Amino acid sequence: MNHNVEIISELQSYSFVKSFFELSDESHFWFEWRLKALLQQLKEANIPLEKNLKALDVGCGTAVLRKQMESVSSWDVDSVDIDYHALQQAETGRGRTMYYDILEKREGFVNAYDVLFAFDVIEHIEDTKTFISAMLAHLKPGGFLIINVPALQFLYSRYDEVQGHVKRYETASMKDELKNFSLSILSLRYWGAANVPILLLRKFILNMKKNESSEDVLKKGFRPPGKFVNNMFKKIMKVEMSLLKNPPLGSSLLLVARKAA
């Protein structure tokens, strides 16, 4: 348990489904796939990993992304969330671990970061315009906004409902979210094309089992049934990424954009 969580905002009663954090392990093929997709797009956007940049991971959960990014870069990643239970499970890193609501835009945090991550966060938000505006307030002019979201609305299922997803995204709907902000889109790309038929199957199965608890839906919807299947998907990931640099669709959508200087 992390005893170094800094309390910046007043504690709220919010708590995400706890079982998901128990499944959040960087050895899971999905987390590895997400990281590799991210690193590919960072490289193409010429965002340096070797430079000592200051990053903020919004809605960090148990800070899996920080652990991954600090292991492959010289960045210091501050991790923030409004789920205190999740933050207590986060491993410490070079960056700070903070209970902080970015909507407050507190002094010392505004215009403070070179990079801001919102990985699998904005699909939970009803008022996305206010939330994106708050995120951008924390970025330095010329800083990079990096967003990952679940993709393709036709894949929306009971799993998404249990996760608290308002919707899934396509490239057009993501561009629409950002059109009123001073941002330049450097890269907007699907990843995980091979996962699409699996998610369709998941949708069908979960729709057939409407009486299952939220905990069971999350576990069955996200956890691979054993190490063999997990490793098999890692091999599929390598094949797809070597053959498809820009998949026409995917289970997720990743954006790299730059705030106007």
N, C-alpha and C positions, 0 to 999 in steps of 0.2 A: 504494500500500500504506500502511495506517495504522500508523505507528510509535509511536502514543500509546496503545497498548493497555496498560492497567494489569493486572498479574497479581496478583489477590487470592487465588485458590485455587491449590492445587498442580495443575500441568498434567497432564492425562490424555491417553490415546491416542484419545479419541473424535473422530470426524470424520464429518460428514454427506456425502452424495453431492455431490461438488464441482460437478458440472455444473449443479445446481439454482441455485447462487449465481451462476453465469455468466448464468443466465436471469432473475435477480432484478433487474429494472429497473422503476423507478416509472412508466415510460411504458407498461408492459404493461397491457392493459385490466383484468386481474384486480386488480392493485395499485390502480389508480384506482378501480375499483368498490368494493373493500374500504374505501378511504379515504372515499368518499362515503357509504357505508352507515354507517360509524363516525360521521362528522360529523352525519349526520341523527339518529342516536340520542343523541349527546352533546347536541345542541340540545334534543331533546325531554325529556332528563333534567335540563336546566338546569345543565349542567356548563360553566363559563365558559372560553372559549378565551383571553379577554383577560387573565385573571388569571395571575400568575406562579406556576403550580403546578409541583411537582417530581414527575416521572413516572419509572417504571422499566419498561423494555421487556425482559421475560424471554424468553430464546431468540431474540434479536434477529437472528441471522444476519448479514447485511451491513448491518443498520441502515437498511433502506429505510423502515420505519415512523417512525423518529426523524426522518429527513430530511423526510418528509411532514408530520409533526405540528409540527415546529419551524418549518416554512414557513407554517403556517396558524394558529399560536397563539403565545402568549407563554410556553409551557411550556419547561422544561429537561428533556430526556429522557435519562436514563442508560440505556445499552444494555449488557446482559450476556448472555453465552453461554458454553458449555463447548466450543465449536468454535473453536480458536485461528485456524485458517485463515480461517474466515468473518470473524472480527473484524478480521483484517489487511486484509480487502477493504473494510471499512466506512469511509465518509467521516466525517470529524470533524464534530462538531456542538457545540451549546452544552453538552450533557450529556457525561458521562464515557463512555468505552468500556472495559469491564472483563471480564476473564476471571474469572468468579465463579460458584460453585455456590451457588444460593440455599438448598439443603438445609442448608448450614452455618450459616445465620442469624447472620452475624457482627455483632459490635458495631459500631454506626455505620450499619448498614443496616436493623436492625429498627425498626419503627414510624417510618420515615424518609420515606415517600413518600405524596403525595396521591393519585396514580393509579398503578395497576399494569396493564400490558398483558401478556397471554400470547396472542399471535397465532399460531395454527397451531402450537401447542406441545403441549397436553395430550393430543391424539390420539396422540402418540408415547409416552405414559407408561403403564406398566402399573399402578403404584401411585399412582393419581391422588389419593387421599385425603391421603397424605403430602406430595405435591407442592403441592396446593392449600393445605394448612395452612402450608407454608413460604412460599408466595406471600403469604398473608394476614398472616404475621408481619412482612412488610416494609411493610405498609400502616399508615398512621396510623389511629387510630379515626375512623370517619366517612369514610375514604378510599374510592376507587372502584376496583373490580376489573372489568377489561374483557377478555373472552375471545372469540376468534374460532376456530372449528373447522370442518373439512369436515363437510357435512351429508348425512344420508340413507344408512343402511346399505346399502340396495339398490343404491347407486352404487359400493360398495366393489369395487375391481378390482385388477389387477396393478400399476397405477400406485400405488395406496395401499400395496401390499406393498413396492414398491421405495422409497417414501417413508418406510417404517417406521411406517405408521399402524397402531395397535392396532385402531381402529374409527373410524367416522363417527358423528355425533350427530344425534339428534332433540331437540325441545324437552323431551320427557319424560325422556330419558336425561341431558340437561344438568341439569335440575332435580334429578334423583336424585343426581347427583354433588355437588350443593351443599347437600343437605337437612340435613346435620349440622353446617353451619357457620353462624355468626352473620352472615348476609348478607340483605339485602333486594334482591330482583330488581327493578330499575327498568325494564329492557327486555330482551326475549329475542325475537329476530326472525331469520327466514331472509332471505337476500338472494341474488340471482343465479338467479331462477326460470328465466330464459331459457337458463341454462347446463345445466339438468338434462338435456334431450334430447341435448345435446352430450356430456355425461359418460356417458350411456348408450351412445352411439355409440362413445366412447373405450373403454369397458369391453368392448364386443363386438370391436372391432378388436384390442385388446391381447390378448384371450383367444385370438384366432386366430393371434397371432404370439408363441408362448410361448418361442421360442428367441432373442428379441432381448435384448441386454445391458441392464443396469440403466440405463446412460447413455442408450441409445437410447429406452428406455421413458419416461424423464423428459423428454427433449427433445421427443419426439413427443406426449407427453401434456400438455405445458404450453405449449410455444412455438407461437404462432400462425404459420401458413404465410405470412408476409409482412405488410407494413405495411397493406395494404388490408384484410385480415381483422381485424387488430388494431383498426383504425379503425372497421370495421363493428361490432365488438362494443362499442366505446365509444358508438356511436350507439344500439345496442340497450339499453345500460345507461341512457342518458338517457331513452329512451322508457319503459322498465320503471319507473324510479324516479319518473317523473312520474305514472304510471298506478297503480302498486301500492305504496302506502306500507307495507303489511304483507303480503308475499306468503305464500300458504298453504304453500309449500315453496321450497327454493332449494338451490344448490350449497354454500352456507356458512351458518353460524349464528353470530350475534353477540349476546353477552350484555353488559349493563351492570348491575352490582350494587354495593351499598354495604355496607361493613363497619360493624357495629354501633358506635355511638359509645361 
